[in-house]
């Protein structure tokens, strides 16, 4: 249930950086990151900046890996989109 927090911390750990480093790189107030680590959903513009910084999609930041039906598990071809 803590997907945003866990995903941000995982992405930081994979790159061996701290959330504070992300704040400095994106020009964010540390309070903003604190809100995100408390699972408040960032504004879309900030989500895009965060995703670009990490080189991932916005979905990668928001997605809950423990949810059984993530987008990568769904065969969208059956919907004739």
Buried (B, 14 or more C-beta within 10 A) or exposed (E): EEBBBBBBBBBBEEEEBEBEEBBEEBEBEEEBBEBBBEEEEBEEEBBBBBBEBBEBBBEBBBBEEEEEEEEEEEEEEEEEE
